[in-house]
Structure formats: structure tokens, C-alpha cells
Amino acid sequence: MSHPAQREVTAVAASVAKQLSGTDHAVDVTLSAVAPLEEGFPPRSPLLHLARTVAHPATVTTVRPLKPPHRWPSHLQQTLESIAAHPGKAEATPGAPSIAATVEHHLGTVRMAAEAVVTEPGDYASTWRRDFVLVTATHIALLTVTIDD
């Protein structure tokens, strides 16, 4: 991790992940990649191309834009709730809002957001994975939520 936002998101997300992890699985929430938005905002490249700049190009197969983009934290919250061991457990945590606030504090307001399908090589594949591509005026980032056995 080289960008300060990555370290901060990891620290904020650690308590959320601990609350969501169980005896048979571990949850991880990371800002797995951050890169400068080289072409400026709004980018001229399609979201799929942008996603491939922060994840290995061969691993990103599709992207689904999240509209309006300022609602990306609610999509993250739904993801966290879907993996909670008990209904409402993730909702009781400050999870998504605190993670979103940390991302936007360091990178700026998210102006474009998408869910990306990222496939990992066999030896490193998580049991379950959801990726969010986040584009600000100056950066593009990949926020990853995984569950491992």
C-alpha cells in the first residue's frame, strides 16, 4: 500500500471486518488500489478501461455503473449487510459511512462509481468478492470486499 488513503481505509475497515467475520470465514475490506486520474475529469475513457488501470487488465471482465454516483456508500452498506451473520448486524455498525468518509477525505468526492467483476487467479481466489471502482476528480480507486474461508 502506497497511498495514505489505503492505510486509513484499512484501519477504519478493520473493526467492521472483525464484526462481520465469523468462526468459519474472514471478511476483508480494502482500498486495494489507488492511481492518479491521468486524463483529468471527466475521463474520456470508458469505465471498463478505468477499472483496468487499478486492477490487472485481464482480471476485470465487466463493470456496472452505480447511479447516481453519490449513492455508492449505500451499495457498499448493502454489500456489508448481505454478508452479516445476523440480520441488521452490519447496519448496527458505522461500516459503510465511515469507510466512504475516509475514502472521500483522502481522494475527494466520488464523481463516478461502478461495481466491477474482478476474477482472481486460482491460488489467490477469495471465496466471495465484490469490487467498487471509484473515480474522483483526481484519482481512481478500487475498493474490495472479500470473504475467505
Contacts in CASP RR format, 6 or more apart in sequence:
PFRMAT RR
TARGET T0000
AUTHOR 0000-0000-0000
METHOD contacts of the structure
MODEL  1
MSHPAQREVTAVAASVAKQLSGTDHAVDVTLSAVAPLEEGFPPRSPLLHL
ARTVAHPATVTTVRPLKPPHRWPSHLQQTLESIAAHPGKAEATPGAPSIA
ATVEHHLGTVRMAAEAVVTEPGDYASTWRRDFVLVTATHIALLTVTIDD
1 7 0 8 1.000
1 10 0 8 1.000
2 34 0 8 1.000
3 31 0 8 1.000
3 34 0 8 1.000
3 106 0 8 1.000
4 106 0 8 1.000
5 31 0 8 1.000
5 34 0 8 1.000
5 102 0 8 1.000
5 103 0 8 1.000
5 105 0 8 1.000
5 106 0 8 1.000
5 107 0 8 1.000
5 141 0 8 1.000
6 30 0 8 1.000
6 31 0 8 1.000
6 32 0 8 1.000
6 34 0 8 1.000
8 102 0 8 1.000
8 105 0 8 1.000
8 106 0 8 1.000
9 29 0 8 1.000
9 30 0 8 1.000
9 31 0 8 1.000
9 99 0 8 1.000
9 102 0 8 1.000
9 103 0 8 1.000
9 143 0 8 1.000
10 30 0 8 1.000
10 31 0 8 1.000
12 95 0 8 1.000
12 98 0 8 1.000
12 99 0 8 1.000
12 102 0 8 1.000
13 28 0 8 1.000
13 29 0 8 1.000
13 30 0 8 1.000
13 95 0 8 1.000
13 99 0 8 1.000
15 93 0 8 1.000
16 27 0 8 1.000
16 29 0 8 1.000
16 80 0 8 1.000
16 90 0 8 1.000
16 93 0 8 1.000
16 94 0 8 1.000
16 95 0 8 1.000
16 98 0 8 1.000
16 99 0 8 1.000
17 26 0 8 1.000
17 27 0 8 1.000
17 28 0 8 1.000
17 29 0 8 1.000
19 89 0 8 1.000
19 90 0 8 1.000
19 93 0 8 1.000
20 27 0 8 1.000
20 80 0 8 1.000
20 83 0 8 1.000
20 84 0 8 1.000
20 85 0 8 1.000
20 89 0 8 1.000
20 90 0 8 1.000
20 93 0 8 1.000
21 27 0 8 1.000
22 85 0 8 1.000
24 149 0 8 1.000
25 127 0 8 1.000
25 147 0 8 1.000
25 148 0 8 1.000
25 149 0 8 1.000
26 147 0 8 1.000
26 148 0 8 1.000
27 83 0 8 1.000
27 145 0 8 1.000
27 146 0 8 1.000
27 147 0 8 1.000
28 144 0 8 1.000
28 145 0 8 1.000
28 146 0 8 1.000
28 147 0 8 1.000
28 148 0 8 1.000
29 80 0 8 1.000
29 99 0 8 1.000
29 143 0 8 1.000
29 144 0 8 1.000
29 145 0 8 1.000
30 143 0 8 1.000
30 144 0 8 1.000
31 103 0 8 1.000
31 141 0 8 1.000
31 142 0 8 1.000
31 143 0 8 1.000
31 144 0 8 1.000
32 54 0 8 1.000
32 55 0 8 1.000
32 131 0 8 1.000
32 142 0 8 1.000
32 143 0 8 1.000
32 144 0 8 1.000
33 54 0 8 1.000
33 55 0 8 1.000
33 141 0 8 1.000
33 142 0 8 1.000
34 54 0 8 1.000
34 107 0 8 1.000
34 139 0 8 1.000
34 140 0 8 1.000
34 141 0 8 1.000
34 142 0 8 1.000
35 53 0 8 1.000
35 54 0 8 1.000
35 139 0 8 1.000
35 140 0 8 1.000
35 141 0 8 1.000
36 138 0 8 1.000
36 139 0 8 1.000
36 140 0 8 1.000
37 43 0 8 1.000
37 135 0 8 1.000
37 136 0 8 1.000
37 137 0 8 1.000
37 138 0 8 1.000
37 139 0 8 1.000
37 140 0 8 1.000
39 45 0 8 1.000
40 137 0 8 1.000
40 138 0 8 1.000
41 111 0 8 1.000
41 135 0 8 1.000
41 136 0 8 1.000
41 137 0 8 1.000
41 138 0 8 1.000
42 111 0 8 1.000
42 112 0 8 1.000
43 50 0 8 1.000
43 112 0 8 1.000
43 135 0 8 1.000
47 63 0 8 1.000
47 65 0 8 1.000
47 112 0 8 1.000
47 114 0 8 1.000
47 133 0 8 1.000
47 135 0 8 1.000
48 60 0 8 1.000
48 62 0 8 1.000
48 63 0 8 1.000
50 112 0 8 1.000
50 133 0 8 1.000
50 135 0 8 1.000
50 140 0 8 1.000
51 60 0 8 1.000
51 63 0 8 1.000
51 114 0 8 1.000
51 116 0 8 1.000
51 118 0 8 1.000
51 133 0 8 1.000
51 142 0 8 1.000
52 60 0 8 1.000
53 140 0 8 1.000
54 133 0 8 1.000
54 140 0 8 1.000
54 141 0 8 1.000
54 142 0 8 1.000
55 116 0 8 1.000
55 118 0 8 1.000
55 131 0 8 1.000
55 142 0 8 1.000
59 118 0 8 1.000
59 119 0 8 1.000
59 120 0 8 1.000
59 121 0 8 1.000
60 116 0 8 1.000
60 117 0 8 1.000
60 118 0 8 1.000
61 117 0 8 1.000
61 118 0 8 1.000
61 119 0 8 1.000
62 116 0 8 1.000
62 117 0 8 1.000
63 114 0 8 1.000
63 115 0 8 1.000
63 116 0 8 1.000
63 117 0 8 1.000
63 133 0 8 1.000
64 114 0 8 1.000
64 115 0 8 1.000
64 116 0 8 1.000
65 112 0 8 1.000
65 113 0 8 1.000
65 114 0 8 1.000
66 72 0 8 1.000
66 75 0 8 1.000
66 113 0 8 1.000
66 114 0 8 1.000
66 115 0 8 1.000
66 132 0 8 1.000
69 110 0 8 1.000
69 111 0 8 1.000
69 112 0 8 1.000
69 113 0 8 1.000
69 135 0 8 1.000
70 109 0 8 1.000
70 110 0 8 1.000
71 113 0 8 1.000
72 100 0 8 1.000
72 110 0 8 1.000
72 113 0 8 1.000
72 132 0 8 1.000
72 134 0 8 1.000
73 96 0 8 1.000
73 97 0 8 1.000
73 99 0 8 1.000
73 100 0 8 1.000
74 96 0 8 1.000
75 113 0 8 1.000
75 115 0 8 1.000
75 132 0 8 1.000
76 96 0 8 1.000
76 99 0 8 1.000
76 100 0 8 1.000
76 132 0 8 1.000
76 143 0 8 1.000
76 145 0 8 1.000
77 90 0 8 1.000
77 91 0 8 1.000
77 95 0 8 1.000
77 96 0 8 1.000
77 97 0 8 1.000
79 130 0 8 1.000
79 145 0 8 1.000
80 90 0 8 1.000
80 93 0 8 1.000
80 95 0 8 1.000
80 96 0 8 1.000
80 145 0 8 1.000
81 88 0 8 1.000
81 89 0 8 1.000
81 90 0 8 1.000
81 91 0 8 1.000
83 90 0 8 1.000
83 128 0 8 1.000
83 145 0 8 1.000
83 147 0 8 1.000
84 90 0 8 1.000
84 91 0 8 1.000
99 143 0 8 1.000
100 110 0 8 1.000
103 110 0 8 1.000
103 134 0 8 1.000
103 141 0 8 1.000
103 143 0 8 1.000
104 110 0 8 1.000
104 136 0 8 1.000
107 134 0 8 1.000
107 136 0 8 1.000
107 138 0 8 1.000
107 139 0 8 1.000
107 141 0 8 1.000
108 136 0 8 1.000
108 137 0 8 1.000
108 138 0 8 1.000
108 139 0 8 1.000
109 136 0 8 1.000
109 137 0 8 1.000
110 134 0 8 1.000
110 135 0 8 1.000
110 136 0 8 1.000
111 135 0 8 1.000
111 136 0 8 1.000
111 137 0 8 1.000
112 133 0 8 1.000
112 134 0 8 1.000
112 135 0 8 1.000
113 132 0 8 1.000
113 133 0 8 1.000
113 134 0 8 1.000
113 135 0 8 1.000
114 132 0 8 1.000
114 133 0 8 1.000
115 130 0 8 1.000
115 131 0 8 1.000
115 132 0 8 1.000
115 133 0 8 1.000
116 131 0 8 1.000
116 132 0 8 1.000
116 133 0 8 1.000
116 142 0 8 1.000
117 131 0 8 1.000
118 129 0 8 1.000
118 131 0 8 1.000
118 142 0 8 1.000
118 144 0 8 1.000
119 125 0 8 1.000
120 126 0 8 1.000
120 129 0 8 1.000
126 146 0 8 1.000
126 147 0 8 1.000
126 148 0 8 1.000
127 146 0 8 1.000
127 147 0 8 1.000
127 148 0 8 1.000
127 149 0 8 1.000
128 146 0 8 1.000
128 147 0 8 1.000
129 144 0 8 1.000
129 145 0 8 1.000
129 146 0 8 1.000
129 147 0 8 1.000
130 144 0 8 1.000
130 145 0 8 1.000
130 146 0 8 1.000
131 142 0 8 1.000
131 143 0 8 1.000
131 144 0 8 1.000
131 145 0 8 1.000
132 142 0 8 1.000
132 143 0 8 1.000
132 144 0 8 1.000
132 145 0 8 1.000
133 140 0 8 1.000
133 141 0 8 1.000
133 142 0 8 1.000
134 140 0 8 1.000
134 141 0 8 1.000
134 142 0 8 1.000
134 143 0 8 1.000
135 141 0 8 1.000
END
